[in-house]
Amino acid sequence: MQLQQVSVLEETLWQAVVNRDPRIDGKLFYGVRSTGVYCRPICPSRRPNRNQVCFFQSPEEAEIAGFRPCKRCQPQFERVPNPAQAKVLAVCRYIEAQGDRIPTLSELCSQVKMSPSYLQRIFKQIIGVSPFQYADALRSQRLKQRLQSGEEIADAVYDTGYGSSSQLYEKAPKQLGMTPKIYQQAGKTISIVYAIAPCSLGYLLVATTEKGICAVKLGDEADKLEHILKQEFHQAHIIRDDHTHKEWLQAILDFIAGGETHLDLPLDVRGTAFQKQVWEALQKIPYGETRTYTDIACDIAKPQAVRAVGNACGANPIALIVPCHRVLRSNGSLGGYHWGIERKQKLLTQESKFLKDDSNT
């Protein structure tokens, strides 16, 4: 009987997600196992398969379970029940509806009857980025989807609102991490070699290109880590070789074991300019110390971008080398961690213990 009740409840919750029911926004969150992302029920993204979905009562519960926040619906942000938030959300919906262009700031202001300066300020306060940055990110996302579906590059460029191909190619290194042609082929021209080894945190996967390390992942099952890597670069030439660059793998294993306090390895990572700025700041946190998301935002001279800093931490492709496990919430709680909150706690405990032992010798 209890199992039936649980099943009925979950089906009710699922229907609320399917219908994007605003009445449960802030009361329910859903995670997608195949992507490791959690969302608000009103998220505009395409609905996942039902068998991939699980439910949570709070962002904290979802992050403790190892899920990271969706970049579109920003579920980790507290709902601010005031008119300003409602207007900001209306602006978001309006921007999303303009599939082939980015609306001007004055156009957005006329939609919600706000002054340009106030809209800019309140939008960034609630969403974490400016209206233009939000629209530009959506445009980039639409372009990626069209390129991955095999659409002609010229058609994808103009249909998603880029004024010219040269405008896109100027942005390509930041937004795509590679040229549109290579991205369209999902890394088809890239060769990736990866190795997997057991460690005290479960399993460690280290993937490399000819330029350096492109991914470091942690998990409970080697097969799942392989699957995640192949999904990210689903047309790249990927092979497993536990001997190529084994010294890089060993350096990370030594770090996990507590025998190494610094990782200085060649990298080949892709991210936006903002993400890379955050990751560089994280690499400056000394071994055994922690910082808050607010600290990092101040370090990069963007004190209002605390939430965006959290998103950049969640998008970190190279665990441990970029030590996002050293970032805490302002109240001292652990916050989230893409590879599981228990691993974050274990890493911090080990680093703290190492420093104490070192100071006693």
C-alpha positions in Angstrom: 0.0 0.0 0.0 2.8 2.4 0.9 4.6 1.7 -2.4 1.3 2.4 -4.3 0.9 5.7 -2.4 4.5 6.7 -3.3 3.9 5.8 -6.9 0.7 7.8 -7.1 2.4 10.8 -5.4 5.3 10.7 -7.9 3.0 10.5 -10.8 1.1 13.6 -9.5 4.5 15.4 -9.2 5.5 14.3 -12.7 2.2 15.7 -14.1 3.0 19.0 -12.4 6.4 19.0 -14.1 4.9 18.1 -17.5 2.4 20.9 -17.2 5.0 23.4 -15.8 2.6 24.1 -12.9 3.6 27.5 -11.4 1.8 26.6 -8.2 4.5 24.3 -7.0 7.4 26.4 -8.1 9.8 26.6 -5.1 8.2 23.7 -3.4 9.4 20.9 -5.8 12.5 20.3 -7.8 13.3 17.5 -10.2 16.6 15.9 -11.1 17.5 14.2 -14.4 19.8 11.2 -13.8 21.1 11.1 -17.4 22.4 14.7 -17.2 23.0 15.1 -13.5 21.0 18.4 -13.6 18.1 19.5 -11.4 15.4 22.0 -12.4 12.4 23.9 -11.3 9.0 22.4 -12.4 8.5 25.5 -14.6 11.8 25.1 -16.4 11.4 25.8 -20.2 13.8 23.1 -21.2 12.6 20.0 -23.0 11.0 17.4 -20.7 13.2 14.3 -20.0 12.1 10.7 -20.0 10.0 9.9 -17.0 12.3 7.0 -15.9 15.3 9.4 -15.6 13.5 11.8 -13.2 13.6 11.9 -9.4 12.1 14.6 -7.1 13.5 16.8 -4.3 12.0 19.2 -1.9 14.9 21.7 -2.0 18.0 22.7 -4.0 20.1 21.6 -1.0 18.6 18.1 -1.1 19.2 17.8 -4.9 22.8 19.0 -4.6 23.5 16.6 -1.7 22.4 13.9 -4.0 25.0 15.0 -6.5 22.9 17.0 -9.0 24.0 20.4 -10.3 21.6 23.4 -11.0 20.1 24.0 -14.4 21.5 27.1 -16.1 18.2 28.0 -17.6 15.8 28.0 -14.7 18.4 28.7 -12.0 16.8 26.5 -9.3 19.4 27.3 -6.7 18.2 30.9 -6.4 15.8 31.7 -3.8 12.4 32.9 -5.0 11.9 36.6 -4.1 8.1 37.1 -4.0 8.0 40.7 -5.1 6.9 42.6 -8.2 10.5 43.1 -9.4 11.1 39.4 -9.6 7.9 38.8 -11.5 8.9 41.5 -14.0 12.4 40.0 -14.4 10.9 36.6 -15.1 8.6 38.2 -17.7 11.7 39.7 -19.3 13.3 36.2 -19.4 10.2 34.7 -21.0 10.2 37.6 -23.6 13.8 37.1 -24.4 13.3 33.3 -24.8 10.4 34.0 -27.2 12.7 35.9 -29.6 14.2 32.9 -31.3 16.1 34.7 -34.1 17.3 37.9 -32.5 18.4 39.6 -29.2 15.9 42.3 -28.2 17.3 45.7 -27.2 17.4 46.9 -23.6 14.9 49.7 -24.4 12.5 47.1 -25.9 12.7 45.0 -22.7 12.1 48.1 -20.6 9.0 48.9 -22.5 7.6 45.4 -21.8 7.8 45.8 -18.1 7.8 49.5 -17.5 11.2 49.8 -15.9 14.0 52.2 -16.5 17.1 50.8 -18.3 19.4 51.2 -15.3 17.0 49.7 -12.8 16.2 46.7 -15.1 19.9 46.1 -15.7 20.6 46.2 -11.9 17.6 44.1 -10.7 17.9 41.6 -13.6 21.6 40.9 -12.7 20.8 40.7 -9.0 18.1 38.0 -9.5 19.4 36.1 -12.6 23.2 36.6 -12.1 23.9 38.0 -15.6 22.7 41.0 -17.6 19.7 40.8 -20.0 22.1 40.8 -23.0 24.3 38.0 -21.4 21.2 36.0 -20.8 19.9 36.4 -24.4 23.4 35.7 -25.8 23.6 32.5 -23.8 20.2 31.4 -25.1 21.3 32.2 -28.7 24.5 30.2 -28.2 22.5 27.3 -26.8 20.1 27.3 -29.8 23.1 27.4 -32.2 24.7 24.4 -30.5 21.5 22.4 -30.8 21.2 23.2 -34.5 24.8 22.4 -35.2 24.5 19.1 -33.3 21.4 18.2 -35.3 23.4 18.5 -38.5 21.9 21.8 -39.8 24.0 23.7 -42.3 26.3 26.1 -40.5 25.2 29.2 -42.5 21.5 28.5 -41.9 22.1 27.9 -38.2 24.1 31.1 -37.9 21.5 33.3 -39.4 18.4 31.5 -38.0 19.7 31.9 -34.4 20.2 35.7 -34.7 23.9 36.1 -35.5 24.2 39.0 -37.9 27.1 37.4 -39.8 29.3 34.4 -39.8 32.3 36.6 -38.8 30.4 37.7 -35.7 30.0 34.1 -34.7 33.6 33.2 -35.4 34.7 36.0 -33.1 32.7 34.4 -30.3 33.4 30.8 -31.2 36.4 30.2 -28.9 34.4 31.4 -25.9 31.0 30.0 -26.7 31.8 26.8 -28.4 35.3 26.1 -27.3 36.2 25.3 -31.0 35.2 26.3 -34.5 31.5 25.8 -35.5 32.5 23.1 -38.0 34.3 21.0 -35.3 31.5 21.6 -32.8 28.9 20.5 -35.4 30.8 17.2 -35.6 30.7 17.0 -31.8 34.5 16.8 -31.6 34.8 14.5 -34.6 38.3 15.7 -35.4 39.5 15.5 -31.8 41.3 12.4 -30.4 40.8 11.8 -26.7 42.6 9.2 -24.6 41.3 8.4 -21.2 42.4 6.3 -18.2 40.4 5.1 -15.2 41.8 4.0 -11.9 40.3 3.1 -8.5 41.0 5.5 -5.6 39.7 6.4 -2.1 36.9 8.5 -3.7 35.7 5.6 -5.9 36.9 5.8 -9.5 39.0 8.5 -11.2 38.7 9.2 -14.9 41.3 11.4 -16.6 40.8 12.3 -20.3 43.5 14.0 -22.4 43.9 15.5 -25.8 47.2 16.2 -27.5 47.2 19.6 -25.7 46.5 18.4 -22.2 43.9 17.2 -19.7 40.4 18.0 -20.9 38.3 16.2 -18.2 38.7 14.8 -14.7 35.7 12.9 -13.3 34.9 11.1 -10.1 32.3 8.4 -9.6 31.2 5.1 -8.1 31.2 3.2 -11.3 33.8 3.2 -14.1 31.2 2.4 -16.7 29.2 5.5 -15.8 32.2 7.7 -16.1 33.0 6.3 -19.5 29.4 6.9 -20.6 29.5 10.5 -19.4 32.7 11.2 -21.3 31.4 9.6 -24.5 28.2 11.6 -24.3 30.1 14.9 -24.0 32.3 14.1 -27.1 30.0 11.6 -28.8 31.7 11.9 -32.2 35.3 12.3 -31.1 37.8 9.5 -31.5 37.9 8.2 -27.9 40.1 5.3 -26.7 41.0 4.0 -23.3 44.7 3.7 -22.6 45.9 3.5 -19.0 49.5 4.0 -20.0 49.4 7.2 -22.1 50.1 10.1 -19.8 50.1 7.8 -16.8 52.3 10.3 -15.0 49.4 12.8 -15.1 47.0 10.1 -13.8 49.4 9.2 -11.0 49.9 12.8 -10.0 46.1 13.2 -9.4 46.0 9.8 -7.6 48.8 11.1 -5.3 46.8 14.3 -4.7 43.7 12.2 -3.7 45.8 10.1 -1.4 47.2 13.2 0.3 50.8 12.8 -0.9 50.6 15.8 -3.2 49.4 19.3 -2.4 49.6 21.0 -5.8 48.7 19.9 -9.3 50.5 21.7 -12.2 49.5 19.8 -15.3 48.9 20.9 -18.9 45.2 21.6 -19.6 42.9 21.7 -22.6 39.6 22.9 -21.2 36.7 24.7 -22.8 34.5 27.3 -21.1 33.3 30.9 -21.3 35.6 33.7 -20.4 33.7 34.1 -17.1 34.0 30.4 -16.3 37.7 30.4 -16.9 38.1 33.5 -14.7 36.4 31.7 -11.9 38.4 28.5 -12.4 41.7 30.5 -12.3 40.6 32.1 -9.0 39.8 28.6 -7.6 43.3 27.4 -8.5 44.8 30.1 -6.3 43.1 28.8 -3.1 45.9 27.3 -1.0 45.8 23.6 -0.2 43.8 23.1 3.1 42.0 26.4 2.9 38.5 27.3 1.8 36.8 30.3 0.3 33.1 31.3 -0.1 31.3 31.9 -3.3 31.2 35.6 -2.3 35.0 35.6 -1.8 35.5 34.3 -5.3 33.1 36.8 -6.8 35.1 39.6 -5.1 38.4 38.1 -6.2 37.4 38.4 -9.8 36.0 42.0 -9.2 32.4 40.9 -9.8 30.9 41.0 -6.3 27.3 40.8 -7.6 28.0 37.6 -9.5 27.9 35.2 -6.5 25.3 32.9 -8.1 27.1 32.9 -11.4 30.3 31.8 -9.6 28.3 28.9 -8.2 27.3 27.9 -11.7 30.8 28.1 -12.9 31.9 25.9 -10.1 29.3 23.3 -11.1 30.5 23.4 -14.7 34.1 22.8 -13.8 35.3 20.0 -16.2 38.5 19.1 -14.3 37.8 18.1 -10.7 40.6 18.5 -8.2 42.9 20.4 -10.6 40.4 23.2 -10.4 39.6 22.7 -6.7 35.9 23.7 -6.6 35.6 21.5 -3.5 37.3 24.3 -1.5 34.4 26.7 -2.1 31.7 26.9 0.7 28.5 28.9 1.2 28.7 32.1 3.2 27.3 30.3 6.3 30.1 27.8 6.3 28.0 24.9 4.9 29.4 22.7 2.2 26.9 23.7 -0.6 26.9 21.5 -3.6 29.5 19.4 -5.4 29.1 17.9 -8.8 30.8 14.7 -7.8 28.8 14.3 -4.5 28.8 16.1 -1.2 30.4 13.2 0.6 33.5 13.4 -1.7 33.7 17.1 -1.0 33.7 16.6 2.7 36.3 13.8 2.5 38.6 16.0 0.4 38.3 19.0 2.8 38.8 16.8 5.9 41.9 15.2 4.3 43.5 18.5 3.3 42.9 19.9 6.8 44.3 16.8 8.5 47.4 16.9 6.2 48.2 20.5 7.2 47.8 19.7 10.9 50.0 16.7 10.6 52.6 18.7 8.7 52.6 21.5 11.3 53.3 19.0 14.0 56.3 17.5 12.4 
